Amino acid sequence: MEKYVLSVKVSNHVGVLPRVGGLFSRRCFNIRSLNAAETEEPNISRLTIVVEADFRSLEQIKNQLMKLYDVHEVKILEDAVTREHILIRAGKSSDDRHKIIEIANLYRAKPVDVAADSIMLELTGEPAKIDSFLDLLKPFGIIKMVRSGITALERD
């Protein structure tokens, strides 16, 4: 099984996202990441969906999505720019803060909040960069974190 990134253009109105999610659920496909937002056209949203599947199953997902009334376009992104955003609070003591800030500087992460024992950082980058950043922060204690999921746009 491989990870694939789908770009799905849909009508921007109530109920579209649950219908798309329901299709994955009914077919027993797991969504690894889902990001949805309005596009340059206010009446159209783009869903960026990351799925783990074999190529045959992926084609089935694409065909089933295209049957939904509110779906306008489905692309399997192979050559795309992908980014992810993370907010993370880490640290167990004020002594950890200096070391965490050094790691943050290496990755160009931005401090957005400082507490007595921890620091909150913000980072945007490729998913592999985010994973690497997390690996370095784990020894200092990750208190809370949230990842946006992948956003992607195909190259021209």
Backbone as a chain_set.jsonl record, in Angstrom:
{"seq": "MEKYVLSVKVSNHVGVLPRVGGLFSRRCFNIRSLNAAETEEPNISRLTIVVEADFRSLEQIKNQLMKLYDVHEVKILEDAVTREHILIRAGKSSDDRHKIIEIANLYRAKPVDVAADSIMLELTGEPAKIDSFLDLLKPFGIIKMVRSGITALERD", "coords": {"N": [[0.844, -1.19, 0.0], [0.482, 2.201, -0.801], [0.891, 5.74, -0.116], [-1.29, 8.157, -1.338], [-2.054, 11.323, -2.783], [-4.942, 13.1, -3.185], [-6.61, 15.561, -5.069], [-9.527, 17.203, -4.829], [-12.078, 18.882, -6.323], [-14.957, 20.498, -5.242], [-18.438, 21.466, -4.893], [-19.09, 24.32, -2.944], [-20.842, 24.058, -0.432], [-23.24, 23.286, 2.183], [-23.106, 19.986, 3.522], [-21.559, 18.615, 1.635], [-18.972, 17.712, 2.38], [-19.556, 15.673, 4.394], [-20.781, 13.79, 2.654], [-18.687, 13.062, 0.941], [-16.885, 12.017, 2.827], [-18.471, 9.923, 3.767], [-18.549, 8.255, 1.543], [-15.937, 7.223, 1.523], [-16.005, 5.864, 3.944], [-18.081, 3.937, 3.563], [-16.871, 2.351, 1.644], [-14.806, 1.315, 3.025], [-12.297, 2.618, 3.108], [-9.519, 4.199, 4.485], [-9.035, 7.51, 5.495], [-6.126, 9.252, 5.63], [-5.374, 11.872, 5.915], [-7.094, 14.942, 5.749], [-7.967, 17.896, 4.248], [-9.722, 20.849, 3.844], [-10.829, 23.657, 2.008], [-11.938, 26.864, 0.796], [-11.559, 27.83, -2.631], [-9.988, 29.873, -5.207], [-12.31, 30.512, -6.412], [-15.245, 31.409, -4.936], [-17.489, 29.692, -4.753], [-16.515, 27.161, -4.973], [-14.768, 24.526, -3.388], [-11.662, 23.054, -2.392], [-10.681, 19.847, -1.678], [-8.094, 18.257, -0.079], [-6.983, 15.146, 0.034], [-5.449, 12.502, 1.673], [-4.735, 9.209, 1.125], [-4.206, 5.743, 1.884], [-3.553, 3.203, -0.213], [-3.772, 0.583, -2.738], [-2.975, 0.837, -6.245], [-5.142, 0.044, -7.845], [-7.346, 0.176, -6.094], [-7.229, 2.882, -5.6], [-7.953, 3.975, -8.093], [-10.587, 3.103, -8.092], [-11.608, 4.595, -5.943], [-11.348, 7.172, -7.035], [-13.105, 6.991, -9.262], [-15.555, 6.514, -7.931], [-15.802, 8.875, -6.443], [-16.158, 10.721, -8.516], [-18.734, 10.138, -9.264], [-20.323, 11.387, -7.423], [-22.647, 14.002, -6.977], [-21.876, 16.696, -6.312], [-19.176, 16.812, -6.858], [-16.644, 18.11, -8.84], [-14.135, 17.726, -9.979], [-11.475, 15.378, -9.892], [-8.221, 14.717, -9.023], [-5.296, 12.768, -9.062], [-2.533, 13.504, -7.396], [0.699, 13.614, -8.487], [3.022, 15.001, -9.125], [3.531, 17.43, -7.172], [3.399, 20.296, -4.994], [3.652, 19.929, -1.62], [2.533, 20.73, 1.626], [2.492, 21.111, 5.188], [1.139, 22.154, 8.297], [1.969, 22.827, 11.674], [1.199, 23.179, 15.115], [2.736, 23.158, 18.2], [3.179, 22.342, 21.596], [5.809, 22.089, 23.792], [8.189, 20.775, 26.195], [9.432, 20.326, 29.52], [10.514, 21.691, 31.552], [11.863, 24.933, 32.472], [14.512, 24.866, 31.814], [14.649, 23.293, 29.547], [13.764, 24.931, 27.555], [15.71, 26.557, 26.189], [17.175, 24.666, 24.675], [15.128, 23.643, 23.093], [14.463, 25.911, 21.63], [16.808, 26.19, 20.131], [16.588, 23.931, 18.454], [14.238, 24.662, 17.159], [15.129, 26.916, 15.753], [16.842, 25.712, 13.897], [15.0, 24.511, 12.208], [13.536, 26.602, 11.382], [11.253, 27.186, 12.825], [8.667, 28.97, 14.459], [8.422, 30.636, 17.546], [5.406, 30.95, 19.316], [4.107, 31.173, 21.717], [4.923, 31.414, 25.138], [5.272, 29.68, 28.117], [5.642, 29.098, 31.687], [6.977, 26.609, 31.968], [7.08, 25.55, 29.413], [7.045, 25.807, 25.787], [5.36, 27.083, 22.927], [5.364, 26.276, 19.547], [5.37, 27.059, 16.03], [5.255, 25.63, 12.838], [5.749, 25.275, 9.368], [5.889, 23.147, 6.583], [7.249, 20.538, 4.446], [5.789, 17.278, 4.873], [7.729, 15.348, 5.726], [9.686, 16.953, 6.865], [8.288, 17.998, 9.04], [7.858, 15.62, 10.493], [10.513, 14.943, 11.149], [11.224, 17.117, 12.754], [9.468, 16.725, 14.898], [10.502, 14.309, 15.902], [12.926, 15.19, 17.009], [11.985, 16.805, 19.044], [10.619, 15.134, 20.797], [12.148, 13.966, 23.031], [12.075, 16.088, 24.84], [9.546, 16.247, 25.708], [6.4, 16.279, 24.498], [3.659, 18.17, 24.9], [1.165, 19.044, 23.875], [-0.227, 18.922, 20.6], [-1.109, 19.883, 17.251], [-1.778, 18.997, 13.951], [-2.151, 20.226, 10.676], [-2.745, 18.623, 8.525], [-2.126, 17.546, 5.184], [-1.714, 19.969, 2.646], [-1.938, 20.528, -0.8], [-0.817, 21.328, -4.097], [-0.871, 20.902, -7.531], [1.966, 20.937, -9.721], [2.679, 23.034, -12.549]], "CA": [[0.0, 0.0, 0.0], [1.193, 3.467, -0.883], [0.117, 6.936, 0.182], [-1.611, 8.973, -2.506], [-2.686, 12.606, -2.499], [-6.01, 13.431, -4.123], [-7.141, 16.917, -5.064], [-10.924, 17.045, -5.215], [-12.835, 20.135, -6.368], [-16.364, 20.239, -4.941], [-19.277, 22.631, -4.637], [-18.874, 24.852, -1.602], [-22.07, 24.252, 0.335], [-23.491, 22.369, 3.299], [-23.368, 18.579, 3.275], [-20.658, 17.99, 0.665], [-17.913, 16.993, 3.079], [-20.038, 14.391, 4.924], [-21.025, 12.836, 1.563], [-17.383, 12.557, 0.504], [-16.402, 11.161, 3.91], [-19.314, 8.729, 3.787], [-18.122, 7.375, 0.452], [-14.746, 6.514, 1.995], [-16.43, 4.975, 5.023], [-18.833, 2.818, 2.989], [-15.949, 1.513, 0.864], [-13.764, 0.873, 3.976], [-11.015, 3.257, 2.838], [-9.141, 5.096, 5.569], [-8.477, 8.815, 5.132], [-4.979, 9.557, 6.499], [-5.35, 13.315, 6.121], [-8.135, 15.633, 4.986], [-7.912, 19.336, 4.39], [-10.742, 21.435, 2.969], [-10.898, 25.112, 2.054], [-12.431, 27.568, -0.375], [-10.537, 28.113, -3.645], [-10.069, 31.223, -5.771], [-13.717, 30.689, -6.745], [-15.945, 31.248, -3.658], [-18.488, 28.621, -4.763], [-15.796, 25.889, -5.125], [-13.778, 24.182, -2.372], [-10.724, 22.003, -2.763], [-10.356, 18.898, -0.63], [-6.845, 17.532, -0.27], [-7.207, 13.907, 0.775], [-4.352, 11.541, 1.609], [-5.227, 7.854, 1.375], [-3.279, 4.641, 1.71], [-4.274, 2.218, -1.033], [-3.049, 0.129, -3.918], [-3.399, 1.674, -7.373], [-6.482, -0.383, -8.287], [-8.298, 0.763, -5.148], [-7.185, 4.324, -5.819], [-8.786, 4.246, -9.271], [-11.968, 2.896, -7.66], [-11.957, 5.778, -5.149], [-11.498, 8.294, -7.97], [-14.342, 6.791, -10.026], [-16.696, 6.678, -7.031], [-15.91, 10.306, -6.141], [-16.691, 11.421, -9.689], [-20.173, 9.878, -9.349], [-21.048, 12.265, -6.501], [-23.212, 15.158, -7.67], [-21.172, 17.955, -6.04], [-17.751, 16.709, -7.192], [-16.385, 18.649, -10.179], [-12.865, 17.259, -10.527], [-10.637, 14.572, -9.0], [-6.883, 14.499, -9.574], [-4.301, 12.082, -8.253], [-1.367, 14.367, -7.52], [1.976, 12.915, -8.49], [4.044, 16.043, -9.082], [2.835, 18.518, -6.479], [4.006, 20.911, -3.812], [2.859, 19.566, -0.445], [2.92, 21.403, 2.861], [1.699, 20.828, 6.375], [1.337, 23.152, 9.349], [1.864, 22.23, 13.005], [1.369, 23.938, 16.354], [3.17, 22.173, 19.195], [3.66, 22.815, 22.895], [6.781, 21.109, 24.267], [9.06, 21.155, 27.302], [9.048, 19.891, 30.869], [11.046, 22.671, 32.502], [12.401, 26.136, 31.833], [15.837, 24.511, 31.294], [14.468, 22.715, 28.206], [13.381, 25.945, 26.586], [16.852, 26.982, 25.371], [17.468, 23.586, 23.717], [13.998, 23.592, 22.155], [14.596, 27.075, 20.739], [17.882, 25.856, 19.184], [15.998, 23.032, 17.455], [13.279, 25.475, 16.395], [15.896, 27.76, 14.827], [17.327, 24.854, 12.804], [13.878, 24.204, 11.319], [12.833, 27.865, 11.128], [9.969, 27.195, 13.526], [8.447, 30.26, 15.103], [7.771, 30.574, 18.859], [4.17, 31.736, 19.314], [3.64, 31.351, 23.09], [5.868, 30.915, 26.121], [4.73, 29.489, 29.464], [6.708, 28.916, 32.673], [7.731, 25.371, 31.751], [7.001, 25.05, 28.041], [6.999, 26.783, 24.699], [4.559, 26.677, 21.779], [6.022, 26.596, 18.289], [4.612, 26.921, 14.787], [6.141, 25.258, 11.743], [5.13, 24.866, 8.115], [6.873, 22.535, 5.7], [6.907, 19.228, 3.901], [5.493, 16.338, 5.957], [8.959, 14.721, 6.234], [10.326, 17.955, 7.73], [7.488, 18.032, 10.274], [8.159, 14.378, 11.219], [11.873, 15.061, 11.669], [11.134, 18.113, 13.833], [8.824, 16.051, 16.027], [11.447, 13.332, 16.459], [13.903, 15.895, 17.841], [11.322, 17.398, 20.214], [10.069, 14.099, 21.686], [12.846, 13.812, 24.314], [11.772, 17.202, 25.733], [8.156, 16.097, 26.129], [5.378, 16.968, 23.715], [2.489, 18.33, 25.767], [0.01, 19.08, 22.977], [0.103, 19.32, 19.235], [-2.125, 19.724, 16.226], [-1.255, 19.076, 12.587], [-3.213, 20.651, 9.762], [-2.959, 17.718, 7.409], [-1.415, 18.004, 3.991], [-2.309, 20.759, 1.569], [-1.112, 20.277, -1.981], [-1.211, 21.926, -5.354], [-0.047, 20.313, -8.581], [2.85, 21.823, -10.463], [2.299, 23.22, -13.965]], "C": [[0.887, 1.25, 0.0], [0.282, 4.599, -0.466], [-0.071, 7.71, -1.114], [-2.301, 10.245, -2.048], [-3.699, 12.89, -3.602], [-6.394, 14.895, -3.965], [-8.549, 16.83, -5.641], [-11.609, 18.41, -5.158], [-14.314, 19.811, -6.205], [-17.12, 21.548, -4.824], [-19.11, 23.034, -3.179], [-20.216, 25.13, -0.934], [-22.265, 23.124, 1.341], [-23.725, 20.94, 2.819], [-22.416, 17.879, 2.336], [-19.591, 17.159, 1.37], [-18.403, 15.686, 3.718], [-20.317, 13.343, 3.835], [-19.721, 12.231, 1.06], [-16.824, 11.606, 1.568], [-17.173, 9.858, 3.987], [-18.935, 7.742, 2.701], [-16.9, 6.561, 0.882], [-15.12, 5.487, 3.056], [-17.145, 3.738, 4.489], [-17.932, 1.841, 2.242], [-14.795, 0.982, 1.719], [-12.374, 1.377, 3.602], [-10.734, 4.239, 3.963], [-8.555, 6.386, 5.001], [-7.359, 9.117, 6.124], [-4.931, 11.037, 6.843], [-6.426, 13.926, 5.234], [-8.049, 17.113, 5.287], [-8.909, 19.921, 3.394], [-10.76, 22.945, 3.134], [-11.426, 25.654, 0.728], [-11.267, 27.834, -1.34], [-10.638, 29.573, -4.081], [-11.486, 31.553, -6.235], [-14.533, 30.422, -5.473], [-16.962, 30.097, -3.621], [-17.861, 27.227, -4.922], [-14.808, 25.722, -3.971], [-12.867, 23.096, -2.925], [-10.478, 21.155, -1.531], [-9.034, 18.254, -0.998], [-6.944, 16.321, 0.636], [-6.0, 12.993, 0.575], [-4.92, 10.184, 2.005], [-4.083, 6.862, 1.199], [-4.031, 3.544, 0.977], [-3.342, 1.664, -2.1], [-3.646, 0.899, -5.103], [-4.799, 1.316, -7.866], [-7.568, 0.223, -7.391], [-8.373, 2.274, -5.323], [-8.049, 4.724, -7.014], [-10.267, 4.082, -8.925], [-12.453, 4.094, -6.846], [-12.239, 6.959, -6.078], [-12.813, 8.174, -8.742], [-15.589, 6.997, -9.163], [-16.894, 8.146, -6.657], [-16.555, 11.063, -7.298], [-18.192, 11.193, -9.87], [-20.993, 10.771, -8.415], [-21.433, 13.559, -7.212], [-22.365, 16.427, -7.516], [-19.681, 17.924, -6.357], [-17.55, 17.141, -8.641], [-15.133, 18.07, -10.825], [-12.129, 16.445, -9.461], [-9.303, 14.342, -9.702], [-6.055, 13.716, -8.559], [-3.012, 12.873, -8.453], [-0.085, 13.556, -7.42], [3.133, 13.898, -8.419], [3.397, 17.282, -8.487], [3.709, 19.088, -5.377], [3.095, 20.569, -2.645], [3.426, 20.267, 0.775], [1.981, 20.976, 3.971], [2.058, 21.879, 7.419], [1.155, 22.464, 10.692], [1.998, 23.316, 14.07], [1.688, 22.904, 17.42], [3.631, 22.861, 20.47], [4.557, 21.71, 23.455], [7.584, 21.677, 25.429], [8.513, 20.696, 28.634], [9.508, 20.894, 31.92], [11.59, 23.878, 31.739], [13.805, 25.869, 31.275], [15.762, 23.95, 29.871], [14.275, 23.78, 27.127], [14.517, 26.354, 25.645], [17.172, 25.939, 24.295], [16.361, 23.476, 22.668], [14.09, 24.739, 21.158], [15.722, 26.841, 19.725], [17.37, 24.945, 18.074], [15.046, 23.806, 16.553], [14.007, 26.337, 15.364], [16.431, 26.956, 13.648], [16.24, 24.621, 11.755], [13.091, 25.449, 10.903], [11.407, 27.848, 11.688], [9.879, 28.499, 14.309], [7.822, 30.056, 16.487], [6.533, 31.467, 18.845], [3.596, 31.942, 20.709], [4.661, 30.724, 24.031], [5.165, 30.834, 27.466], [5.913, 29.257, 30.4], [7.584, 27.703, 32.364], [7.793, 24.903, 30.305], [6.982, 26.195, 27.045], [6.137, 26.219, 23.576], [5.237, 27.184, 20.516], [5.081, 26.349, 17.115], [5.608, 26.608, 13.683], [5.314, 24.845, 10.534], [6.222, 24.267, 7.234], [6.37, 21.231, 5.133], [6.673, 18.264, 5.061], [6.736, 15.665, 6.544], [9.71, 15.669, 7.175], [9.605, 18.025, 9.071], [7.804, 16.795, 11.124], [9.538, 14.444, 11.875], [11.926, 16.019, 12.862], [10.528, 17.483, 15.086], [9.755, 15.051, 16.703], [12.467, 13.999, 17.385], [13.275, 16.487, 19.106], [10.819, 16.359, 21.216], [10.808, 13.95, 23.011], [12.531, 14.932, 25.328], [10.328, 17.158, 26.242], [7.213, 16.944, 25.293], [4.109, 16.986, 24.557], [1.199, 18.264, 24.955], [0.51, 19.408, 21.589], [-1.114, 19.14, 18.337], [-1.45, 19.915, 14.871], [-2.416, 19.388, 11.658], [-3.618, 19.572, 8.771], [-2.327, 18.343, 6.18], [-2.303, 18.889, 3.118], [-1.38, 20.573, 0.377], [-1.701, 20.971, -3.192], [-0.275, 21.385, -6.426], [0.808, 21.386, -9.255], [2.341, 21.947, -11.904], [3.279, 22.535, -14.873]], "O": [[1.893, 1.328, 0.705], [-0.941, 4.456, -0.457], [0.87, 7.892, -1.887], [-3.035, 10.251, -1.06], [-3.364, 12.916, -4.786], [-6.49, 15.401, -2.847], [-8.739, 16.434, -6.791], [-11.71, 19.021, -4.095], [-14.863, 18.971, -6.918], [-16.519, 22.612, -4.674], [-19.003, 22.184, -2.295], [-20.673, 26.271, -0.873], [-21.533, 22.135, 1.334], [-24.442, 20.706, 1.846], [-22.452, 16.652, 2.238], [-19.34, 16.017, 0.985], [-17.72, 14.669, 3.593], [-20.117, 12.15, 4.06], [-19.652, 11.033, 0.785], [-16.347, 10.519, 1.244], [-16.592, 8.804, 4.244], [-18.991, 6.53, 2.911], [-16.833, 5.357, 0.636], [-14.603, 4.37, 3.058], [-16.853, 2.62, 4.911], [-18.203, 0.64, 2.213], [-13.912, 0.288, 1.215], [-11.387, 0.658, 3.757], [-11.605, 5.018, 4.349], [-7.685, 6.352, 4.131], [-7.609, 9.227, 7.324], [-4.499, 11.414, 7.932], [-6.642, 13.482, 4.107], [-8.059, 17.526, 6.447], [-8.93, 19.525, 2.229], [-10.713, 23.458, 4.252], [-11.367, 24.992, -0.309], [-10.131, 28.037, -0.912], [-11.278, 30.394, -3.424], [-11.827, 32.72, -6.428], [-14.512, 29.297, -4.973], [-17.26, 29.584, -2.543], [-18.578, 26.229, -4.998], [-14.097, 26.662, -3.616], [-13.251, 22.326, -3.805], [-10.112, 21.666, -0.473], [-8.873, 17.758, -2.113], [-6.984, 16.451, 1.859], [-5.583, 12.741, -0.555], [-5.509, 10.029, 3.076], [-3.126, 7.111, 0.466], [-5.024, 3.017, 1.48], [-2.26, 2.202, -2.337], [-4.694, 1.532, -4.975], [-5.559, 2.199, -8.262], [-8.583, 0.719, -7.88], [-9.443, 2.87, -5.21], [-8.792, 5.703, -6.946], [-11.106, 4.839, -9.413], [-13.577, 4.559, -7.034], [-13.242, 7.656, -5.926], [-13.553, 9.151, -8.861], [-16.567, 7.59, -9.618], [-18.029, 8.612, -6.564], [-17.394, 11.938, -7.087], [-18.854, 11.972, -10.557], [-22.206, 10.903, -8.583], [-20.637, 14.133, -7.955], [-22.159, 17.152, -8.489], [-18.989, 18.919, -6.143], [-18.19, 16.617, -9.553], [-15.058, 17.933, -12.046], [-12.157, 16.784, -8.278], [-9.256, 13.84, -10.825], [-6.112, 13.973, -7.356], [-2.464, 12.906, -9.555], [0.183, 12.902, -6.412], [4.119, 13.649, -7.724], [2.792, 18.084, -9.199], [4.638, 18.438, -4.896], [1.905, 20.88, -2.67], [4.641, 20.383, 0.937], [0.852, 20.545, 3.74], [3.163, 22.423, 7.41], [0.283, 21.608, 10.837], [2.8, 24.241, 13.943], [0.998, 21.891, 17.537], [4.377, 23.839, 20.429], [4.143, 20.558, 23.58], [7.652, 22.891, 25.624], [7.303, 20.676, 28.858], [8.972, 20.947, 33.026], [11.753, 23.839, 30.52], [14.245, 26.567, 30.362], [16.696, 24.111, 29.085], [14.578, 23.564, 25.954], [14.308, 26.481, 24.438], [17.411, 26.29, 23.14], [16.636, 23.243, 21.491], [13.822, 24.555, 19.971], [15.599, 27.256, 18.573], [17.674, 25.154, 16.9], [15.048, 23.629, 15.335], [13.548, 26.47, 14.229], [16.471, 27.455, 12.524], [16.527, 24.544, 10.56], [12.109, 25.358, 10.166], [10.486, 28.418, 11.103], [10.886, 29.049, 14.757], [6.8, 29.379, 16.602], [6.603, 32.617, 18.411], [2.708, 32.774, 20.896], [5.195, 29.648, 23.762], [4.538, 31.798, 27.906], [7.06, 29.224, 29.954], [8.807, 27.775, 32.489], [8.5, 23.941, 30.004], [6.913, 27.371, 27.404], [6.175, 25.02, 23.302], [5.629, 28.347, 20.419], [4.142, 25.556, 17.192], [6.667, 27.23, 13.591], [4.305, 24.151, 10.664], [7.329, 24.798, 7.144], [5.209, 20.864, 5.315], [7.286, 18.41, 6.118], [6.788, 15.433, 7.752], [10.298, 15.232, 8.163], [10.246, 18.102, 10.119], [7.995, 16.907, 12.335], [9.701, 14.042, 13.027], [12.599, 15.748, 13.857], [11.02, 17.688, 16.196], [9.791, 14.957, 17.929], [12.83, 13.441, 18.42], [13.953, 16.651, 20.12], [10.614, 16.691, 22.383], [10.154, 13.818, 24.045], [12.701, 14.742, 26.532], [9.945, 17.945, 27.107], [7.227, 18.172, 25.371], [3.555, 15.937, 24.883], [0.269, 17.532, 25.294], [1.528, 20.079, 21.416], [-2.017, 18.356, 18.626], [-0.67, 20.845, 14.665], [-3.523, 18.879, 11.833], [-4.725, 19.608, 8.234], [-2.033, 19.538, 6.158], [-3.475, 18.594, 2.888], [-0.165, 20.472, 0.543], [-2.911, 21.172, -3.296], [0.946, 21.4, -6.267], [0.433, 22.555, -9.344], [1.653, 21.058, -12.405], [3.125, 22.581, -16.094]]}, "num_chains": 1, "name": "protein.A"}
